């Protein structure tokens, strides 16, 4: 079973962020072109963060236990972290301050009937609920139709990370921007691991993907992190063709850890027409989980 060792996680995250920043980018003199390290030296990060070299070295060796929020903010600025990376740093620090404990199995994820009613009330747009592990927990009928390639695998709950990395040929056909999607999925899983390194199901998923996918191992090793945010997703559906969808991904305060995702398109566009056709087609199907298998 894969585990997240916090000290190793902190060390690799900080060193990877330090390595990507050239001195000139940080406003520091390079002192010649022959540098033995890639990116900034530890003493340069310490200077930029306003801490002693020894203190920064201890942090990069995996010790964030005593780091105050002010120090973490200064370190995030020195390393030019984006919003997701800064949040990840704070998650790692928060976990470092918490007494270590055994990995825990979360209760089986369920969606309240009222939430399913909300999804079903959205009749003209695909809408679905997932957790941070990419488990698909609830969908409306248009979402089941849209994500029919993902649902063709009978394993439940369906998981889009498994689809992306363990069924790459189908995923490349479905996701027009497959490379970006693959990067984002790994980065969001790492963000979730920093938030809750003792989630047994998450560690099992990371272990499975690492064992079976070289691409996932590469993306996981990059230490990149991403937030779940709104954006654009392009998919190629086997029935209605390409859809360029606007995605709204929303946290649910009453259901911590769950995300509501809704896909729409501007009126009068080809994608809006395609969504209307998808909704019409979905209404004519009796079983939406396996129609791709039926089509093939």
N, C-alpha and C positions, 0 to 999 in steps of 0.2 A: 504494500500500500504506500503510495506517495505521501510524504509529509512536507510541511513547510517549516524549515528551520529558520527562526527569525533572525538570528545573527548572520547566517549566510545570506538571507534575503536582503537584509540591510546593507551588508558589505557589497553585494553584487549590484544592488540598485544604485548606491552612491557612487561606486567606482565607475559604473557604466555611464552615469550622467556626467561625471567629471571628465571622462575620456572624450566626450563629444565636443567640448568647448575649447577652442583655440585661445591662447592668451590674448590675441588681438581682439577677439570677439568680447572678451571680458574687460577690455580696456587696459590690459597689462602689457609691458614690454616683453618680447619673446626672448631677448638675450641670445641671439644667434639662432640659426636654423637647425642645429643638431641637438634636439631634445630627446632624452631617453624614454620619455613617457608620452603616450598619446593624450592630447588635451592638456588640462591643467595639472600642475603638481599639487600634492596635498597642502604644502605650505602656502600656495597661491589661493586655494579655496579657503584656508583658514584666515588669510589676510582679508579676503573679500567678505567673509562672514563675520569678521571681528572677534574671532576666538583664537585661543592658542593653538599652535600646531599639534601639541600633544593631545589637546581636547578633540580636535577634529580627527586625528588618527584613531583615537578610541571610538569615536562615532563610526568611522568607516570600517572599523573592525567588527562592528555589529552591536555596539552598545549605545542605545538611545535612551536608556532608562532615566537618566537624570536631566535630559535635555528639556529646557523650558520651551514654551510656545514661542517666546521671543527668539531664542536661539534657532529653533526650527524655521521660523520665518526668515531669519537672516541667512540660514543655510539654503533655503529654497531660492532666495534671491541670488545668492552667489552662484548657484548651479543653474540658474535661469530655468527653473521648473515651470511647466505650464500648470493649469488648474488641476488636472487629473494627477499629475506627478506630485504636486504639493499635497493634495488630499491623501495620496498613497503614502507619502512620507509621514504624515500625521497619523495615519492608521497604523503604520509600523511602530511608531513611537508609542502610541496608545497601547498596542499589544505588548510592547516591551515592559510597560509599567504594570501590566496585569500578571498576577502569578500564573505560571504555566499550569496547564491541566491536560487531561486526556482529550483526545479528539472526541467529538460528540456527534451523535446521529440526531439530526433534526427530526421532529415529528413529520409524518407524511404530509406533504404540502397539499392542502385542499383550498378550494375557492368557495367562498360563501355563496349560497344560492342567489342572494341578491345581486352579487357581482355578475353571475352568469346572466341574470335578467338584464343587467345593464348592457352586457355585450350583445345579447339577443335583440335589444331595442335599437341597436345600431345596425340598420338593415342595408345601407348603401355603401358601407366601407368595411374592409377587413379590420377586425379588432381582436386582440388576444392578450392574455396575461401570462407573463413568465416570471421566473425568479432569476437571481444572479448567476445561476449555473446554466442558464438557457433551457431549462425544462419548460415545455409548453404545458401550462396548467389548465387553461380554459380558452375557448375560441368561439367566435360566432360563425355562422354558416359561410359568409364570404371569406373569412380567414381560413377556414378548413379547405375551401376551394382553392384559394391562392396558394396555400402551403401544402397542397396535396403531394408534391414530390417529397417533402420532408416527412409527411405522415405515411408514406408508402412503407416505411420500415415499421413493422408491427410492435416494436418495443415501446413500452409506455412507462413514464411519460416520454413523449417524443422530445428530442433534444437537438436544437439546431447546431450546436457545436459538434456533436457527433456527425451530423449530416455533412457539415462543411469539411471536416477532416477525415472522416472514415468512409465517405461515399463521394470522393472528390470529382469523379466524372459527372455524376448527376448534379452535384453542387455547381460545377463550372458551367453546366448547361443552364441551370436555373438562375444563378446570380451572375448578372452581366459583368459586374466589377468584382469578380471572385477574389483576386489578390488582396484588394482592400478589405473585403469582408473577412477573409481569413486572418489578416493582421488585427482587425478590430476585435474579432471574437477572442483571440488569445489574449489581447491586451485587457479586455474587459474581465476575462476570467482571472487574470493576475490581479487586477484591481480588487476583485471579490476575495481572492485569497489573502490579500493584505488586510482586508476588512475583517475576515473571519478565518484565520489559519487553522482552526480546529474543526471546521465543517467536514465531517467524514465523507459525505456524498460528493462534495467538491473535490476533495483529495482523491477519491476513487475515480472521478471523471478525468482529472489531470493525469493520473497514473495510466488510465486506459488510453487516452489520446497520446501520451508520451510514448507508450509502448508500441502503438500501432501506426503512428504518423511521424515520419521524418520532418515534414513541414511544420507540424505543431511543435516538435522539439526545437526547431530553429526559431520559431516565433516566440516560444516561451522563454528561450534563453536570451532574447533581446532585452528583457526587463521592461518593455514598453507597457504603459497602462493607458486606459481610455475610460471616459465617463459615458454612460448611456445618455445620449442626447438626440435631439431632433435632427433631421437631415433628409437626404435623398437616397432612395434605394431603387435600383433598377433590376428587374427580374424578367425572365422569359418564361411565360407560362405555356405549357404544351397545347392549351386550347385557345387562348385569346392572344397569344404572342407577347411582345415586349410591353412592359408597363413601367413608366418612370414615376415612382410614387413618392409623395411627401410623407415623411414619417414623423409622428409625434410620439415620443417615449416619455411617459409620465410616472413618477414615483407615486405610490399610494400611501399617504400618511397613516391611514387606518390599518394598513396591511404592510408593515415594515418588511423590506426585502423584495416586494413584488412590484412589477412594472406593467403598466397598461400601455399597449402599443396600438396606434390607430394609423391606417394607411389611407391617404386621400389623394386627389388630383384636382387641379383647377378645372372649373366648368369649361366646356367647349374644346377641351384638348383630346388628342387621340387616346391618352391614358384614361381620361374620364369615360370615354366611350367604351374602352376595353374593360374598365371596372363594371360598367353597367352590363356588359355582355357576360362578365364573370358571375355577377350576381344572378343573372337570368339562368345561366348554365347551372350554377350551384343549386338553384331551386328545383331543377329537373333531376337532380341526382339523389338516389336513395342512400348511397354509402359514399361519403366523401373521403374516407381515410385511405381507400385503396384504388381510387379511380385511375391512377397512373399505371398500376399493374394491369388493370382491365384494358386501358388504352393500348398497352404494349403487347 
